[in-house]
């Protein structure tokens, strides 16, 4: 059961990452490079989502929206709530990285006659990727940890499976095993991000 819970946790984290990464970058670009009115709207949305606990969002989607005729499965509710929160985290990481690059980089590139898309692809985003590496790694770790809220809506992710087994055997060993499972996922991820940060530093 723990193995199936681990696979579900990996699937949930992977789907959340795929769904959140591009919107997070677009929001960061909109807040950094877009008109003031767009930046204000995006900032308001980001602050609103950040102010609500992810668990409350999951419960609201799964239990409250059906009263309005909108129904999601337990898995979809967790995926949607996690994606919303992760979009916000990614956008903040990317926005900070873009701000660290500096407006002078844009001005110099535009003075050379480069188009905005070329400036972003060749100059800004590679530098921002290096700056964002530590924050991005922390967001990925948080993403994996947030999958544990799936157990709140009776999904047997790794925590949910461990709690079920513990109830049956009356021992804490399943919870210890679940904790070890998170370590197995997170520690290699941190090492991989550090290697990526070093390679980006050399490339730039």
ChimeraX attribute file (.defattr): number of C-alpha atoms within 10 A of each C-alpha:
attribute: neighborCount
match mode: 1-to-1
recipient: residues
	/A:1	13
	/A:2	22
	/A:3	13
	/A:4	13
	/A:5	20
	/A:6	20
	/A:7	13
	/A:8	19
	/A:9	24
	/A:10	17
	/A:11	14
	/A:12	24
	/A:13	22
	/A:14	14
	/A:15	14
	/A:16	24
	/A:17	20
	/A:18	11
	/A:19	17
	/A:20	22
	/A:21	18
	/A:22	14
	/A:23	18
	/A:24	24
	/A:25	19
	/A:26	16
	/A:27	25
	/A:28	27
	/A:29	17
	/A:30	20
	/A:31	21
	/A:32	18
	/A:33	14
	/A:34	13
	/A:35	10
	/A:36	12
	/A:37	10
	/A:38	15
	/A:39	18
	/A:40	14
	/A:41	12
	/A:42	18
	/A:43	18
	/A:44	12
	/A:45	14
	/A:46	19
	/A:47	11
	/A:48	11
	/A:49	18
	/A:50	15
	/A:51	10
	/A:52	11
	/A:53	11
	/A:54	20
	/A:55	17
	/A:56	12
	/A:57	20
	/A:58	24
	/A:59	18
	/A:60	14
	/A:61	20
	/A:62	21
	/A:63	16
	/A:64	14
	/A:65	13
	/A:66	12
	/A:67	8
	/A:68	7
	/A:69	7
	/A:70	11
	/A:71	15
	/A:72	14
	/A:73	11
	/A:74	20
	/A:75	18
	/A:76	15
	/A:77	21
	/A:78	30
	/A:79	19
	/A:80	19
	/A:81	24
	/A:82	29
	/A:83	25
	/A:84	21
	/A:85	24
	/A:86	27
	/A:87	26
	/A:88	27
	/A:89	25
	/A:90	26
	/A:91	28
	/A:92	23
	/A:93	25
	/A:94	28
	/A:95	23
	/A:96	17
	/A:97	23
	/A:98	23
	/A:99	13
	/A:100	13
	/A:101	17
	/A:102	12
	/A:103	13
	/A:104	9
	/A:105	13
	/A:106	17
	/A:107	11
	/A:108	12
	/A:109	17
	/A:110	14
	/A:111	9
	/A:112	9
	/A:113	9
	/A:114	13
	/A:115	10
	/A:116	13
	/A:117	10
	/A:118	12
	/A:119	18
	/A:120	18
	/A:121	11
	/A:122	11
	/A:123	16
	/A:124	21
	/A:125	17
	/A:126	17
	/A:127	20
	/A:128	21
	/A:129	19
	/A:130	19
	/A:131	22
	/A:132	22
	/A:133	20
	/A:134	15
	/A:135	17
	/A:136	21
	/A:137	20
	/A:138	15
	/A:139	19
	/A:140	20
	/A:141	18
	/A:142	15
	/A:143	21
	/A:144	20
	/A:145	14
	/A:146	20
	/A:147	22
	/A:148	20
	/A:149	21
	/A:150	25
	/A:151	19
	/A:152	15
	/A:153	18
	/A:154	12
	/A:155	18
	/A:156	23
	/A:157	28
	/A:158	30
	/A:159	27
	/A:160	23
	/A:161	23
	/A:162	24
	/A:163	19
	/A:164	18
	/A:165	18
	/A:166	15
	/A:167	12
	/A:168	9
	/A:169	10
	/A:170	11
	/A:171	11
	/A:172	13
	/A:173	13
	/A:174	21
	/A:175	20
	/A:176	11
	/A:177	15
	/A:178	22
	/A:179	14
	/A:180	12
	/A:181	17
	/A:182	18
	/A:183	12
	/A:184	11
	/A:185	15
	/A:186	18
	/A:187	11
	/A:188	11
	/A:189	16
	/A:190	16
	/A:191	12
	/A:192	12
	/A:193	17
	/A:194	15
	/A:195	12
	/A:196	15
	/A:197	19
	/A:198	12
	/A:199	12
	/A:200	16
	/A:201	14
	/A:202	8
	/A:203	10
	/A:204	9
